Amino acid sequence: MVSVYLENGQVALRDVPVPTRSRGTALIRLLTAGICNTDIELKRGYYGFCGCPGHEFVGQVVEADTPTLVGKRVAGEINLACGTCKWCLRGLGRHCPTRTVLGIVGHPGAFAEFLTLPEVNLHVLPDSVPTEAAVFMEPLAAACEILDQVQIPAGSAVAVLGDGKLGLLVAQVLQANGLQVHQFGRHPEKLRIARKQGVTTEIVRDAMPAAEYEWVVDATGSREGLQTAVRMTQPRGTVILKSTVHGLVPLDTAPVIVDEITLVGSRCGRFEPALALLAAGSVDVESMISATYPLSRAVDAFERAERKGALKVLLTA
């Protein structure tokens, strides 16, 4: 089968055997997968990665222990946890110390014709949700995670920094849940997607608001984003960190301490609220698709995804 392979900053294609599923796992034929910023960072050396990336996907189950799964269209949670440690028993398998992570740590990713995942990780998709929308399930769940971690009162003003893929999802999720979102970005055409969903948008300027928001989300994907977010946060406010950046991020901790600002790291989330939003049509994800390529053109797809102004680039088997 065709599989994408990253090594030493290069994207290549390899012909590899179809993976063999073990007990409790499903063999899945890829339908569509999305290239996200993490995949681009992996290409650049994040985690010292080499191998097959890809963790945002929709596929069709080919083989499974559970007969009713076979033939179903599914999306999958990316953390493969042990199921028995104290974190797993608390329902926090994404923090399992022995976990592997689809396409990131210790488990081949979704940028291949076939992949395997535990059946417990799979979510069957309703016919009403198109494949091209469902491929956003994993990052949309990450956006929804904010509301599981932080209790933001209804109607509160929230600043979202960044108008990339995750920033647009975060802004739409928070707006759909009754918050007054003010999104700052550099690209009018991207901000237009959020504005159509009721989000107030503004082009980033040299003089950003200071100490204006009780809640600020950094989804810039840049080293400077966290410092900007802290400056925009009121005393005793909260900054939610959504950017994963390869390398160290500079931060003057003095204002964090003096203003008693809470920093909240936020990563993966539950798929259930994300699926509900997609099924209800409460978020616009299909406007975020910049291009679609077959797996055989993965090199071109990565080049397109890294191009300035690109949003989601999809791969199809």
Secondary structure as the mmCIF struct_conf table of DSSP 4:
data_model
#
loop_
_struct_conf.conf_type_id
_struct_conf.id
_struct_conf.beg_label_comp_id
_struct_conf.beg_label_asym_id
_struct_conf.beg_label_seq_id
_struct_conf.end_label_comp_id
_struct_conf.end_label_asym_id
_struct_conf.end_label_seq_id
STRN STRN1 VAL A 2 GLU A 7
TURN_TY1_P TURN_TY1_P1 ASN A 8 GLY A 9
STRN STRN2 GLN A 10 ASP A 15
HELX_LH_PP_P HELX_LH_PP_P1 PRO A 17 ARG A 21
TURN_TY1_P TURN_TY1_P2 ARG A 23 GLY A 24
STRN STRN3 THR A 25 ILE A 35
HELX_RH_AL_P HELX_RH_AL_P1 ASN A 37 LYS A 43
TURN_TY1_P TURN_TY1_P3 ARG A 44 GLY A 45
HELX_RH_3T_P HELX_RH_3T_P1 TYR A 46 GLY A 48
STRN STRN4 GLY A 51 GLY A 51
STRN STRN5 GLU A 56 GLU A 63
BEND BEND1 ASP A 65 THR A 66
HELX_RH_3T_P HELX_RH_3T_P2 PRO A 67 LEU A 69
TURN_TY1_P TURN_TY1_P4 VAL A 70 GLY A 71
STRN STRN6 ARG A 73 GLY A 76
BEND BEND2 ILE A 78 ILE A 78
STRN STRN7 ASN A 79 LEU A 80
BEND BEND3 GLY A 83 CYS A 85
HELX_RH_AL_P HELX_RH_AL_P2 LYS A 86 LEU A 89
TURN_TY1_P TURN_TY1_P5 ARG A 90 GLY A 91
HELX_RH_3T_P HELX_RH_3T_P3 GLY A 93 HIS A 95
TURN_TY1_P TURN_TY1_P6 PRO A 97 THR A 98
STRN STRN8 THR A 100 LEU A 102
TURN_TY1_P TURN_TY1_P7 GLY A 103 ILE A 104
STRN STRN9 VAL A 105 VAL A 105
STRN STRN10 GLY A 106 HIS A 107
BEND BEND4 ALA A 110 PHE A 111
STRN STRN11 ALA A 112 ALA A 112
BEND BEND5 GLU A 113 GLU A 113
STRN STRN12 PHE A 114 PRO A 118
HELX_RH_3T_P HELX_RH_3T_P4 GLU A 119 ASN A 121
STRN STRN13 LEU A 122 VAL A 124
HELX_LH_PP_P HELX_LH_PP_P2 LEU A 125 PRO A 126
TURN_TY1_P TURN_TY1_P8 ASP A 127 SER A 128
BEND BEND6 VAL A 129 VAL A 129
HELX_RH_AL_P HELX_RH_AL_P3 THR A 131 ALA A 134
TURN_TY1_P TURN_TY1_P9 VAL A 135 PHE A 136
HELX_RH_AL_P HELX_RH_AL_P4 MET A 137 GLN A 149
HELX_LH_PP_P HELX_LH_PP_P3 ILE A 152 PRO A 153
TURN_TY1_P TURN_TY1_P10 ALA A 154 GLY A 155
STRN STRN14 ALA A 157 LEU A 161
BEND BEND7 GLY A 164 GLY A 164
HELX_RH_AL_P HELX_RH_AL_P5 LYS A 165 ALA A 176
TURN_TY1_P TURN_TY1_P11 ASN A 177 GLY A 178
STRN STRN15 GLN A 180 GLY A 185
BEND BEND8 ARG A 186 ARG A 186
HELX_RH_AL_P HELX_RH_AL_P6 PRO A 188 ARG A 195
TURN_TY1_P TURN_TY1_P12 LYS A 196 GLY A 198
STRN STRN16 THR A 200 ILE A 203
BEND BEND9 ASP A 206 ALA A 207
BEND BEND10 ALA A 211 ALA A 211
STRN STRN17 TYR A 213 ASP A 218
BEND BEND11 SER A 222 SER A 222
TURN_TY1_P TURN_TY1_P13 ARG A 223 GLU A 224
HELX_RH_AL_P HELX_RH_AL_P7 GLY A 225 MET A 232
STRN STRN18 THR A 233 LEU A 241
BEND BEND12 HIS A 246 GLY A 247
HELX_RH_AL_P HELX_RH_AL_P8 THR A 253 VAL A 258
TURN_TY1_P TURN_TY1_P14 ASP A 259 GLU A 260
STRN STRN19 THR A 262 GLY A 265
HELX_RH_AL_P HELX_RH_AL_P9 PHE A 271 ALA A 280
TURN_TY1_P TURN_TY1_P15 GLY A 281 GLY A 281
BEND BEND13 VAL A 283 VAL A 283
HELX_RH_3T_P HELX_RH_3T_P5 GLU A 286 MET A 288
STRN STRN20 ILE A 289 PRO A 294
HELX_RH_3T_P HELX_RH_3T_P6 LEU A 295 ARG A 297
HELX_RH_AL_P HELX_RH_AL_P10 ALA A 298 ALA A 305
TURN_TY1_P TURN_TY1_P16 GLU A 306 GLU A 306
BEND BEND14 ARG A 307 ARG A 307
TURN_TY1_P TURN_TY1_P17 LYS A 308 GLY A 309
STRN STRN21 LYS A 312 THR A 316
#
